[in-house]
């Protein structure tokens, strides 16, 4: 199986060792993809002496095959989520709502939505109903907005900054791609996607839209957790505790 990490903290330290050019650089911030990327980002930020926070993302899983993403959502600190150029099967969807006085509508307008349209078409042809996909998206959108209010470090000012996006692994790359679009919409001048391990397909897809660093690209990719000796499920309290200790 190749490279194995002890836990997310050790993975973050090893990731930081591969990013020495960013150590102590001004106008640079690490953002961990919630939840699993947050402890990786926190450990890397300590080594690199950089501020860190979170980017809130949710995978849109196919009903009955939740690990397979037909798209992803991400929250952006920008007032409205702009659609980037298409760079593969994941395409920006309708992201921004109209301006309104309602605070909930304003937050919803900050959600970047990416869909794998060819995959959506295939699953619809094979018996999955559009209403089932709509229910998944509605549920994940509600969860994303709940975390916006709960997680500190989710609304950092990113305009003009270099943003290092960090996750604990890249399986399909769907949530990382949504995160890339979200921080670009918020004005980031440069975006780097970094993870301890990833699939060759995810790395290839992401490299079309930003710089990518994966320490380990196994020929046969299994679940992200299989590359860690300790890969506990993180709770909201775990993530919030780490973010409260951020110097961002």
TORFI-396004 format. One record per residue: residue number from 1; residue in three letters; x, y, z of N, C-alpha, C in turn. Coordinates in steps of 0.05 Angstrom, whole numbers. Layout:
N
+-----+-----+--------+--------+--------+--------+--------+--------+--------+--------+--------+
!   i !  aa !     nu !     nv !     nw !    cau !    cav !    caw !     cu !     cv !     cw !
+-----+-----+--------+--------+--------+--------+--------+--------+--------+--------+--------+
! NUM ! ALA !      X !      Y !      Z !      X !      Y !      Z !      X !      Y !      Z !
...
+-----+-----+--------+--------+--------+--------+--------+--------+--------+--------+--------+
END
This chain:
248
+-----+-----+--------+--------+--------+--------+--------+--------+--------+--------+--------+
!   i !  aa !     nu !     nv !     nw !    cau !    cav !    caw !     cu !     cv !     cw !
+-----+-----+--------+--------+--------+--------+--------+--------+--------+--------+--------+
!   1 ! UNK !     17 !    -24 !      0 !      0 !      0 !      0 !     17 !     25 !      0 !
!   2 ! UNK !     42 !     24 !      9 !     59 !     47 !      8 !     58 !     64 !     33 !
!   3 ! UNK !     60 !     90 !     29 !     62 !    109 !     51 !     38 !    108 !     69 !
!   4 ! UNK !     43 !    107 !     95 !     22 !    107 !    115 !     28 !    128 !    136 !
!   5 ! UNK !      8 !    144 !    144 !     11 !    165 !    163 !      1 !    156 !    190 !
!   6 ! UNK !     14 !    165 !    212 !      6 !    157 !    238 !    -22 !    168 !    244 !
!   7 ! UNK !    -26 !    194 !    240 !    -51 !    207 !    244 !    -51 !    233 !    228 !
!   8 ! UNK !    -73 !    249 !    231 !    -75 !    273 !    215 !    -54 !    294 !    223 !
!   9 ! UNK !    -47 !    295 !    249 !    -27 !    314 !    258 !      1 !    308 !    245 !
!  10 ! UNK !      8 !    283 !    245 !     34 !    276 !    233 !     33 !    281 !    203 !
!  11 ! UNK !     10 !    276 !    190 !      8 !    281 !    162 !     11 !    310 !    156 !
!  12 ! UNK !      0 !    327 !    173 !      3 !    356 !    169 !     32 !    365 !    172 !
!  13 ! UNK !     47 !    353 !    191 !     75 !    360 !    194 !     91 !    352 !    170 !
!  14 ! UNK !     85 !    329 !    159 !    100 !    319 !    135 !     92 !    336 !    111 !
!  15 ! UNK !     67 !    344 !    110 !     59 !    362 !     88 !     73 !    388 !     89 !
!  16 ! UNK !     76 !    399 !    113 !     90 !    425 !    116 !    119 !    423 !    108 !
!  17 ! UNK !    131 !    400 !    113 !    159 !    396 !    106 !    163 !    397 !     75 !
!  18 ! UNK !    142 !    392 !     60 !    143 !    393 !     31 !    135 !    421 !     20 !
!  19 ! UNK !    129 !    439 !     38 !    121 !    466 !     30 !    138 !    488 !     43 !
!  20 ! UNK !    164 !    484 !     44 !    182 !    504 !     58 !    181 !    532 !     46 !
!  21 ! UNK !    174 !    534 !     21 !    174 !    560 !      8 !    153 !    579 !     19 !
!  22 ! UNK !    134 !    568 !     34 !    112 !    585 !     45 !    117 !    592 !     74 !
!  23 ! UNK !    138 !    582 !     86 !    143 !    586 !    114 !    145 !    616 !    121 !
!  24 ! UNK !    127 !    625 !    138 !    128 !    653 !    148 !    122 !    674 !    127 !
!  25 ! UNK !    111 !    665 !    104 !    106 !    685 !     82 !     82 !    702 !     89 !
!  26 ! UNK !     85 !    729 !     84 !     62 !    747 !     90 !     39 !    741 !     70 !
!  27 ! UNK !     16 !    749 !     78 !     -8 !    746 !     61 !    -13 !    718 !     52 !
!  28 ! UNK !     -6 !    699 !     69 !    -10 !    670 !     63 !    -25 !    658 !     86 !
!  29 ! UNK !    -45 !    641 !     80 !    -62 !    629 !    100 !    -68 !    600 !     93 !
!  30 ! UNK !    -69 !    582 !    112 !    -78 !    555 !    108 !   -107 !    552 !    115 !
!  31 ! UNK !   -122 !    538 !     98 !   -150 !    532 !    105 !   -154 !    502 !    103 !
!  32 ! UNK !   -163 !    490 !    125 !   -169 !    462 !    125 !   -198 !    457 !    116 !
!  33 ! UNK !   -202 !    437 !     99 !   -229 !    430 !     91 !   -243 !    416 !    114 !
!  34 ! UNK !   -265 !    427 !    123 !   -279 !    416 !    146 !   -293 !    389 !    139 !
!  35 ! UNK !   -291 !    369 !    157 !   -277 !    371 !    182 !   -248 !    360 !    181 !
!  36 ! UNK !   -244 !    339 !    165 !   -219 !    324 !    166 !   -194 !    339 !    160 !
!  37 ! UNK !   -196 !    360 !    144 !   -173 !    375 !    136 !   -163 !    395 !    158 !
!  38 ! UNK !   -180 !    401 !    177 !   -174 !    421 !    197 !   -150 !    413 !    215 !
!  39 ! UNK !   -149 !    389 !    226 !   -125 !    381 !    242 !   -100 !    380 !    225 !
!  40 ! UNK !   -102 !    372 !    199 !    -79 !    372 !    182 !    -69 !    400 !    177 !
!  41 ! UNK !    -87 !    419 !    172 !    -80 !    447 !    168 !    -68 !    459 !    194 !
!  42 ! UNK !    -79 !    452 !    217 !    -69 !    463 !    242 !    -41 !    454 !    247 !
!  43 ! UNK !    -35 !    429 !    242 !     -7 !    419 !    246 !     12 !    431 !    226 !
!  44 ! UNK !      4 !    434 !    201 !     21 !    446 !    181 !     26 !    475 !    187 !
!  45 ! UNK !      5 !    489 !    196 !      7 !    518 !    201 !     27 !    523 !    224 !
!  46 ! UNK !     28 !    505 !    244 !     47 !    508 !    266 !     76 !    507 !    256 !
!  47 ! UNK !     81 !    488 !    238 !    108 !    485 !    227 !    115 !    508 !    209 !
!  48 ! UNK !     96 !    517 !    193 !    101 !    538 !    173 !     98 !    566 !    185 !
!  49 ! UNK !     89 !    568 !    210 !     85 !    594 !    223 !     66 !    612 !    207 !
!  50 ! UNK !     43 !    600 !    201 !     23 !    614 !    185 !     -4 !    613 !    199 !
!  51 ! UNK !    -21 !    633 !    194 !    -48 !    632 !    205 !    -64 !    610 !    191 !
!  52 ! UNK !    -85 !    600 !    204 !   -101 !    580 !    191 !   -130 !    584 !    199 !
!  53 ! UNK !   -147 !    572 !    183 !   -176 !    573 !    188 !   -189 !    549 !    174 !
!  54 ! UNK !   -214 !    553 !    166 !   -228 !    530 !    153 !   -243 !    540 !    128 !
!  55 ! UNK !   -246 !    522 !    109 !   -265 !    526 !     87 !   -286 !    504 !     90 !
!  56 ! UNK !   -310 !    512 !     90 !   -332 !    493 !     95 !   -342 !    481 !     69 !
!  57 ! UNK !   -341 !    455 !     67 !   -349 !    440 !     43 !   -367 !    417 !     50 !
!  58 ! UNK !   -383 !    409 !     31 !   -400 !    385 !     35 !   -401 !    370 !      8 !
!  59 ! UNK !   -396 !    344 !     10 !   -397 !    327 !    -14 !   -427 !    320 !    -19 !
!  60 ! UNK !   -434 !    319 !    -44 !   -460 !    310 !    -52 !   -458 !    281 !    -62 !
!  61 ! UNK !   -466 !    262 !    -45 !   -463 !    234 !    -50 !   -487 !    222 !    -64 !
!  62 ! UNK !   -482 !    204 !    -82 !   -504 !    190 !    -96 !   -520 !    173 !    -76 !
!  63 ! UNK !   -546 !    175 !    -75 !   -562 !    159 !    -56 !   -556 !    129 !    -60 !
!  64 ! UNK !   -549 !    117 !    -37 !   -542 !     88 !    -38 !   -513 !     83 !    -43 !
!  65 ! UNK !   -499 !    104 !    -52 !   -470 !    102 !    -58 !   -457 !    128 !    -48 !
!  66 ! UNK !   -461 !    134 !    -23 !   -454 !    160 !    -12 !   -425 !    168 !    -16 !
!  67 ! UNK !   -407 !    149 !    -19 !   -379 !    156 !    -22 !   -372 !    166 !    -50 !
!  68 ! UNK !   -391 !    162 !    -69 !   -387 !    171 !    -96 !   -400 !    198 !    -99 !
!  69 ! UNK !   -385 !    219 !   -105 !   -396 !    246 !   -106 !   -406 !    253 !   -134 !
!  70 ! UNK !   -430 !    263 !   -135 !   -440 !    274 !   -160 !   -436 !    304 !   -161 !
!  71 ! UNK !   -425 !    315 !   -139 !   -419 !    344 !   -138 !   -411 !    351 !   -110 !
!  72 ! UNK !   -408 !    377 !   -105 !   -399 !    387 !    -79 !   -409 !    416 !    -75 !
!  73 ! UNK !   -411 !    424 !    -50 !   -417 !    451 !    -43 !   -395 !    462 !    -25 !
!  74 ! UNK !   -390 !    489 !    -27 !   -370 !    502 !    -10 !   -380 !    530 !     -4 !
!  75 ! UNK !   -374 !    539 !     20 !   -381 !    566 !     28 !   -358 !    585 !     22 !
!  76 ! UNK !   -364 !    607 !     10 !   -344 !    627 !      5 !   -349 !    653 !     21 !
!  77 ! UNK !   -327 !    666 !     29 !   -329 !    691 !     44 !   -338 !    714 !     26 !
!  78 ! UNK !   -338 !    709 !     -1 !   -347 !    730 !    -19 !   -377 !    734 !    -17 !
!  79 ! UNK !   -386 !    758 !    -25 !   -414 !    764 !    -23 !   -431 !    746 !    -41 !
!  80 ! UNK !   -419 !    739 !    -64 !   -433 !    721 !    -82 !   -413 !    702 !    -95 !
!  81 ! UNK !   -422 !    678 !    -99 !   -404 !    658 !   -110 !   -403 !    660 !   -140 !
!  82 ! UNK !   -380 !    666 !   -151 !   -378 !    668 !   -180 !   -371 !    641 !   -192 !
!  83 ! UNK !   -381 !    634 !   -215 !   -374 !    609 !   -228 !   -348 !    611 !   -243 !
!  84 ! UNK !   -330 !    593 !   -238 !   -304 !    593 !   -253 !   -307 !    579 !   -279 !
!  85 ! UNK !   -286 !    578 !   -294 !   -286 !    565 !   -320 !   -288 !    535 !   -316 !
!  86 ! UNK !   -301 !    521 !   -334 !   -303 !    492 !   -332 !   -275 !    480 !   -336 !
!  87 ! UNK !   -268 !    461 !   -319 !   -241 !    450 !   -322 !   -243 !    419 !   -319 !
!  88 ! UNK !   -263 !    408 !   -329 !   -266 !    379 !   -327 !   -295 !    371 !   -322 !
!  89 ! UNK !   -300 !    347 !   -312 !   -327 !    338 !   -308 !   -342 !    354 !   -287 !
!  90 ! UNK !   -328 !    366 !   -268 !   -341 !    382 !   -248 !   -346 !    410 !   -260 !
!  91 ! UNK !   -371 !    419 !   -260 !   -378 !    445 !   -272 !   -391 !    462 !   -251 !
!  92 ! UNK !   -385 !    488 !   -251 !   -399 !    506 !   -233 !   -429 !    507 !   -239 !
!  93 ! UNK !   -445 !    505 !   -218 !   -474 !    506 !   -222 !   -483 !    534 !   -215 !
!  94 ! UNK !   -509 !    537 !   -212 !   -521 !    563 !   -205 !   -513 !    568 !   -176 !
!  95 ! UNK !   -495 !    587 !   -172 !   -484 !    591 !   -145 !   -497 !    613 !   -130 !
!  96 ! UNK !   -502 !    636 !   -142 !   -510 !    659 !   -126 !   -539 !    665 !   -128 !
!  97 ! UNK !   -551 !    670 !   -105 !   -579 !    679 !   -104 !   -580 !    709 !   -107 !
!  98 ! UNK !   -603 !    720 !   -111 !   -606 !    748 !   -113 !   -602 !    762 !    -87 !
!  99 ! UNK !   -597 !    788 !    -87 !   -593 !    803 !    -62 !   -620 !    806 !    -48 !
! 100 ! UNK !   -619 !    802 !    -22 !   -644 !    805 !     -6 !   -637 !    812 !     22 !
! 101 ! UNK !   -657 !    821 !     37 !   -652 !    830 !     64 !   -649 !    807 !     83 !
! 102 ! UNK !   -660 !    784 !     76 !   -659 !    761 !     94 !   -631 !    751 !     97 !
! 103 ! UNK !   -622 !    748 !    123 !   -595 !    739 !    128 !   -590 !    711 !    117 !
! 104 ! UNK !   -610 !    693 !    120 !   -607 !    666 !    110 !   -603 !    665 !     80 !
! 105 ! UNK !   -617 !    682 !     65 !   -614 !    683 !     37 !   -587 !    694 !     29 !
! 106 ! UNK !   -577 !    713 !     45 !   -550 !    724 !     40 !   -529 !    703 !     43 !
! 107 ! UNK !   -531 !    687 !     64 !   -511 !    666 !     68 !   -514 !    645 !     46 !
! 108 ! UNK !   -538 !    638 !     38 !   -542 !    618 !     17 !   -529 !    628 !     -9 !
! 109 ! UNK !   -528 !    654 !    -14 !   -517 !    665 !    -38 !   -486 !    662 !    -39 !
! 110 ! UNK !   -475 !    654 !    -16 !   -446 !    650 !    -15 !   -437 !    621 !    -19 !
! 111 ! UNK !   -455 !    605 !    -29 !   -449 !    577 !    -33 !   -441 !    571 !    -62 !
! 112 ! UNK !   -418 !    560 !    -65 !   -409 !    551 !    -91 !   -419 !    522 !    -95 !
! 113 ! UNK !   -430 !    517 !   -119 !   -442 !    491 !   -125 !   -429 !    480 !   -150 !
! 114 ! UNK !   -417 !    456 !   -148 !   -405 !    443 !   -171 !   -418 !    416 !   -175 !
! 115 ! UNK !   -424 !    410 !   -200 !   -436 !    385 !   -207 !   -419 !    370 !   -228 !
! 116 ! UNK !   -418 !    343 !   -225 !   -407 !    326 !   -245 !   -430 !    318 !   -264 !
! 117 ! UNK !   -435 !    335 !   -284 !   -459 !    332 !   -300 !   -459 !    305 !   -315 !
! 118 ! UNK !   -437 !    296 !   -327 !   -438 !    270 !   -340 !   -447 !    247 !   -321 !
! 119 ! UNK !   -437 !    248 !   -296 !   -444 !    228 !   -277 !   -473 !    231 !   -269 !
! 120 ! UNK !   -483 !    255 !   -265 !   -511 !    259 !   -259 !   -529 !    248 !   -281 !
! 121 ! UNK !   -522 !    252 !   -306 !   -537 !    241 !   -328 !   -538 !    211 !   -327 !
! 122 ! UNK !   -514 !    199 !   -321 !   -513 !    170 !   -320 !   -530 !    158 !   -298 !
! 123 ! UNK !   -529 !    170 !   -274 !   -544 !    158 !   -252 !   -574 !    162 !   -257 !
! 124 ! UNK !   -582 !    184 !   -269 !   -610 !    188 !   -276 !   -620 !    168 !   -296 !
! 125 ! UNK !   -603 !    161 !   -315 !   -610 !    140 !   -334 !   -612 !    112 !   -322 !
! 126 ! UNK !   -599 !    109 !   -298 !   -599 !     83 !   -285 !   -618 !     81 !   -261 !
! 127 ! UNK !   -638 !     98 !   -261 !   -659 !     94 !   -241 !   -659 !    113 !   -217 !
! 128 ! UNK !   -638 !    129 !   -214 !   -638 !    148 !   -192 !   -655 !    172 !   -201 !
! 129 ! UNK !   -672 !    181 !   -183 !   -691 !    202 !   -189 !   -679 !    229 !   -183 !
! 130 ! UNK !   -686 !    249 !   -199 !   -676 !    277 !   -194 !   -684 !    286 !   -166 !
! 131 ! UNK !   -707 !    279 !   -157 !   -717 !    288 !   -131 !   -699 !    277 !   -109 !
! 132 ! UNK !   -688 !    253 !   -113 !   -670 !    242 !    -93 !   -644 !    259 !    -91 !
! 133 ! UNK !   -633 !    266 !   -114 !   -609 !    283 !   -115 !   -615 !    310 !   -103 !
! 134 ! UNK !   -639 !    321 !   -108 !   -647 !    347 !    -97 !   -648 !    346 !    -67 !
! 135 ! UNK !   -658 !    323 !    -56 !   -660 !    320 !    -27 !   -632 !    319 !    -15 !
! 136 ! UNK !   -613 !    305 !    -28 !   -586 !    304 !    -18 !   -574 !    333 !    -17 !
! 137 ! UNK !   -578 !    348 !    -39 !   -567 !    375 !    -40 !   -579 !    393 !    -19 !
! 138 ! UNK !   -605 !    391 !    -15 !   -619 !    407 !      5 !   -608 !    401 !     33 !
! 139 ! UNK !   -605 !    375 !     39 !   -595 !    367 !     66 !   -567 !    378 !     70 !
! 140 ! UNK !   -549 !    375 !     50 !   -522 !    383 !     53 !   -519 !    413 !     54 !
! 141 ! UNK !   -536 !    427 !     39 !   -536 !    456 !     40 !   -544 !    466 !     68 !
! 142 ! UNK !   -564 !    454 !     80 !   -572 !    461 !    107 !   -549 !    457 !    127 !
! 143 ! UNK !   -535 !    434 !    124 !   -513 !    428 !    142 !   -490 !    448 !    138 !
! 144 ! UNK !   -485 !    455 !    114 !   -464 !    475 !    108 !   -470 !    501 !    122 !
! 145 ! UNK !   -494 !    511 !    119 !   -502 !    536 !    131 !   -501 !    535 !    162 !
! 146 ! UNK !   -508 !    511 !    173 !   -506 !    509 !    202 !   -478 !    512 !    211 !
! 147 ! UNK !   -459 !    500 !    196 !   -431 !    502 !    204 !   -419 !    531 !    201 !
! 148 ! UNK !   -430 !    546 !    182 !   -421 !    574 !    179 !   -424 !    589 !    205 !
! 149 ! UNK !   -447 !    585 !    218 !   -452 !    598 !    244 !   -436 !    587 !    267 !
! 150 ! UNK !   -429 !    561 !    265 !   -416 !    547 !    287 !   -386 !    548 !    287 !
! 151 ! UNK !   -374 !    549 !    263 !   -345 !    546 !    261 !   -331 !    573 !    259 !
! 152 ! UNK !   -313 !    579 !    278 !   -297 !    603 !    275 !   -277 !    599 !    252 !
! 153 ! UNK !   -268 !    621 !    240 !   -249 !    619 !    219 !   -260 !    611 !    192 !
! 154 ! UNK !   -287 !    612 !    189 !   -300 !    605 !    164 !   -305 !    630 !    146 !
! 155 ! UNK !   -299 !    654 !    157 !   -304 !    678 !    142 !   -280 !    696 !    142 !
! 156 ! UNK !   -256 !    685 !    138 !   -232 !    700 !    137 !   -230 !    717 !    112 !
! 157 ! UNK !   -217 !    740 !    114 !   -212 !    757 !     91 !   -190 !    745 !     74 !
! 158 ! UNK !   -196 !    738 !     49 !   -177 !    724 !     32 !   -168 !    741 !      8 !
! 159 ! UNK !   -179 !    764 !      5 !   -173 !    780 !    -19 !   -143 !    786 !    -21 !
! 160 ! UNK !   -131 !    779 !    -44 !   -103 !    785 !    -49 !    -84 !    766 !    -35 !
! 161 ! UNK !    -94 !    745 !    -22 !    -76 !    727 !     -7 !    -71 !    701 !    -22 !
! 162 ! UNK !    -48 !    688 !    -15 !    -43 !    661 !    -24 !    -56 !    642 !     -4 !
! 163 ! UNK !    -72 !    624 !    -14 !    -88 !    606 !      3 !    -78 !    577 !     -2 !
! 164 ! UNK !    -69 !    564 !     19 !    -63 !    535 !     18 !    -87 !    520 !     28 !
! 165 ! UNK !   -100 !    506 !     10 !   -123 !    489 !     18 !   -113 !    461 !     25 !
! 166 ! UNK !   -121 !    452 !     49 !   -110 !    427 !     60 !   -133 !    408 !     67 !
! 167 ! UNK !   -130 !    383 !     58 !   -149 !    362 !     66 !   -133 !    338 !     75 !
! 168 ! UNK !   -146 !    319 !     88 !   -132 !    295 !     97 !   -128 !    274 !     75 !
! 169 ! UNK !   -141 !    279 !     52 !   -138 !    261 !     29 !   -156 !    270 !      6 !
! 170 ! UNK !   -149 !    262 !    -18 !   -165 !    269 !    -42 !   -174 !    244 !    -55 !
! 171 ! UNK !   -199 !    237 !    -52 !   -209 !    213 !    -66 !   -218 !    219 !    -94 !
! 172 ! UNK !   -240 !    235 !    -96 !   -249 !    244 !   -123 !   -239 !    272 !   -129 !
! 173 ! UNK !   -233 !    288 !   -108 !   -225 !    315 !   -112 !   -249 !    334 !   -114 !
! 174 ! UNK !   -273 !    324 !   -111 !   -297 !    341 !   -114 !   -299 !    363 !    -94 !
! 175 ! UNK !   -295 !    357 !    -68 !   -297 !    378 !    -48 !   -274 !    397 !    -50 !
! 176 ! UNK !   -250 !    388 !    -56 !   -228 !    406 !    -59 !   -232 !    425 !    -83 !
! 177 ! UNK !   -243 !    414 !   -105 !   -249 !    432 !   -128 !   -269 !    454 !   -120 !
! 178 ! UNK !   -289 !    447 !   -104 !   -308 !    467 !    -95 !   -295 !    487 !    -77 !
! 179 ! UNK !   -276 !    478 !    -60 !   -262 !    496 !    -43 !   -245 !    515 !    -59 !
! 180 ! UNK !   -232 !    506 !    -80 !   -216 !    523 !    -98 !   -234 !    545 !   -109 !
! 181 ! UNK !   -257 !    538 !   -119 !   -275 !    558 !   -131 !   -284 !    578 !   -109 !
! 182 ! UNK !   -289 !    568 !    -85 !   -298 !    585 !    -64 !   -277 !    606 !    -56 !
! 183 ! UNK !   -252 !    598 !    -53 !   -232 !    618 !    -44 !   -225 !    637 !    -67 !
! 184 ! UNK !   -227 !    627 !    -91 !   -223 !    645 !   -114 !   -245 !    667 !   -115 !
! 185 ! UNK !   -270 !    658 !   -110 !   -292 !    677 !   -109 !   -288 !    697 !    -87 !
! 186 ! UNK !   -274 !    690 !    -66 !   -268 !    708 !    -43 !   -244 !    726 !    -49 !
! 187 ! UNK !   -231 !    723 !    -72 !   -210 !    741 !    -79 !   -182 !    731 !    -75 !
! 188 ! UNK !   -178 !    706 !    -70 !   -151 !    695 !    -66 !   -135 !    700 !    -92 !
! 189 ! UNK !   -109 !    708 !    -89 !    -93 !    713 !   -112 !    -79 !    688 !   -123 !
! 190 ! UNK !    -74 !    669 !   -105 !    -62 !    644 !   -113 !    -74 !    622 !    -95 !
! 191 ! UNK !    -78 !    599 !   -107 !    -90 !    576 !    -92 !    -73 !    551 !    -97 !
! 192 ! UNK !    -66 !    538 !    -75 !    -51 !    513 !    -76 !    -68 !    492 !    -60 !
! 193 ! UNK !    -73 !    469 !    -73 !    -87 !    447 !    -60 !    -66 !    427 !    -50 !
! 194 ! UNK !    -68 !    420 !    -25 !    -47 !    402 !    -14 !    -61 !    381 !      3 !
! 195 ! UNK !    -50 !    356 !      1 !    -61 !    334 !     17 !    -39 !    313 !     20 !
! 196 ! UNK !    -40 !    298 !     42 !    -20 !    277 !     46 !    -22 !    255 !     25 !
! 197 ! UNK !    -46 !    249 !     17 !    -50 !    226 !     -2 !    -74 !    233 !    -20 !
! 198 ! UNK !    -72 !    222 !    -45 !    -94 !    227 !    -63 !    -94 !    207 !    -86 !
! 199 ! UNK !   -116 !    206 !    -99 !   -118 !    188 !   -123 !   -105 !    203 !   -147 !
! 200 ! UNK !    -95 !    187 !   -166 !    -83 !    199 !   -190 !   -104 !    215 !   -205 !
! 201 ! UNK !   -129 !    205 !   -205 !   -150 !    219 !   -220 !   -156 !    246 !   -207 !
! 202 ! UNK !   -157 !    247 !   -180 !   -163 !    273 !   -167 !   -140 !    293 !   -171 !
! 203 ! UNK !   -116 !    283 !   -169 !    -93 !    301 !   -174 !    -93 !    312 !   -202 !
! 204 ! UNK !    -99 !    296 !   -221 !    -99 !    304 !   -249 !   -122 !    325 !   -254 !
! 205 ! UNK !   -145 !    320 !   -242 !   -168 !    338 !   -245 !   -162 !    365 !   -233 !
! 206 ! UNK !   -151 !    365 !   -209 !   -145 !    390 !   -195 !   -123 !    406 !   -207 !
! 207 ! UNK !   -104 !    392 !   -219 !    -81 !    406 !   -231 !    -89 !    423 !   -254 !
! 208 ! UNK !   -113 !    419 !   -265 !   -123 !    436 !   -286 !   -131 !    464 !   -276 !
! 209 ! UNK !   -137 !    466 !   -250 !   -147 !    491 !   -240 !   -130 !    505 !   -219 !
! 210 ! UNK !   -109 !    491 !   -208 !    -92 !    503 !   -188 !    -67 !    486 !   -185 !
! 211 ! UNK !    -48 !    496 !   -169 !    -24 !    481 !   -162 !    -33 !    459 !   -142 !
! 212 ! UNK !    -21 !    435 !   -145 !    -29 !    413 !   -128 !     -4 !    399 !   -116 !
! 213 ! UNK !     -6 !    392 !    -91 !     15 !    376 !    -78 !      2 !    353 !    -64 !
! 214 ! UNK !      9 !    329 !    -72 !      1 !    304 !    -57 !     27 !    289 !    -51 !
! 215 ! UNK !     31 !    283 !    -25 !     55 !    269 !    -17 !     55 !    240 !    -28 !
! 216 ! UNK !     32 !    228 !    -30 !     30 !    200 !    -39 !      8 !    197 !    -59 !
! 217 ! UNK !     14 !    186 !    -82 !     -5 !    181 !   -103 !     -4 !    151 !   -110 !
! 218 ! UNK !    -18 !    135 !    -94 !    -17 !    106 !    -99 !    -30 !     98 !   -126 !
! 219 ! UNK !    -19 !     77 !   -138 !    -31 !     68 !   -163 !    -59 !     57 !   -159 !
! 220 ! UNK !    -64 !     45 !   -136 !    -91 !     35 !   -130 !   -101 !     50 !   -105 !
! 221 ! UNK !   -119 !     68 !   -109 !   -129 !     84 !    -86 !   -152 !     71 !    -72 !
! 222 ! UNK !   -148 !     68 !    -45 !   -170 !     58 !    -29 !   -183 !     82 !    -14 !
! 223 ! UNK !   -198 !     77 !      6 !   -209 !     98 !     22 !   -187 !    114 !     36 !
! 224 ! UNK !   -191 !    140 !     40 !   -170 !    157 !     52 !   -161 !    146 !     78 !
! 225 ! UNK !   -179 !    136 !     94 !   -172 !    126 !    121 !   -153 !    102 !    120 !
! 226 ! UNK !   -152 !     88 !     98 !   -134 !     64 !     97 !   -105 !     72 !     96 !
! 227 ! UNK !    -99 !     98 !     92 !    -71 !    107 !     91 !    -63 !    119 !    118 !
! 228 ! UNK !    -79 !    116 !    138 !    -74 !    125 !    165 !    -76 !    103 !    185 !
! 229 ! UNK !    -58 !    102 !    205 !    -60 !     83 !    227 !    -83 !     91 !    246 !
! 230 ! UNK !    -86 !    117 !    250 !   -107 !    127 !    268 !   -123 !    148 !    252 !
! 231 ! UNK !   -148 !    142 !    247 !   -164 !    159 !    230 !   -192 !    162 !    242 !
! 232 ! UNK !   -193 !    174 !    266 !   -219 !    176 !    280 !   -237 !    197 !    266 !
! 233 ! UNK !   -263 !    192 !    269 !   -282 !    211 !    258 !   -282 !    236 !    276 !
! 234 ! UNK !   -280 !    259 !    264 !   -279 !    284 !    279 !   -307 !    294 !    284 !
! 235 ! UNK !   -311 !    306 !    308 !   -337 !    318 !    315 !   -336 !    348 !    310 !
! 236 ! UNK !   -359 !    361 !    312 !   -359 !    390 !    311 !   -341 !    402 !    333 !
! 237 ! UNK !   -343 !    391 !    357 !   -328 !    401 !    379 !   -298 !    399 !    374 !
! 238 ! UNK !   -289 !    377 !    362 !   -261 !    373 !    355 !   -252 !    396 !    336 !
! 239 ! UNK !   -267 !    400 !    315 !   -260 !    420 !    295 !   -260 !    448 !    307 !
! 240 ! UNK !   -281 !    454 !    322 !   -284 !    481 !    333 !   -261 !    487 !    353 !
! 241 ! UNK !   -254 !    467 !    369 !   -232 !    470 !    388 !   -206 !    477 !    374 !
! 242 ! UNK !   -200 !    463 !    352 !   -176 !    469 !    336 !   -177 !    497 !    324 !
! 243 ! UNK !   -200 !    505 !    314 !   -203 !    531 !    302 !   -201 !    554 !    322 !
! 244 ! UNK !   -210 !    549 !    347 !   -208 !    569 !    367 !   -180 !    574 !    375 !
! 245 ! UNK !   -162 !    555 !    370 !   -134 !    558 !    376 !   -118 !    571 !    353 !
! 246 ! UNK !   -132 !    576 !    331 !   -119 !    588 !    307 !   -110 !    617 !    313 !
! 247 ! UNK !    -88 !    624 !    301 !    -79 !    652 !    304 !    -88 !    669 !    280 !
! 248 ! UNK !   -108 !    658 !    265 !   -118 !    673 !    242 !   -141 !    691 !    251 !
+-----+-----+--------+--------+--------+--------+--------+--------+--------+--------+--------+
END
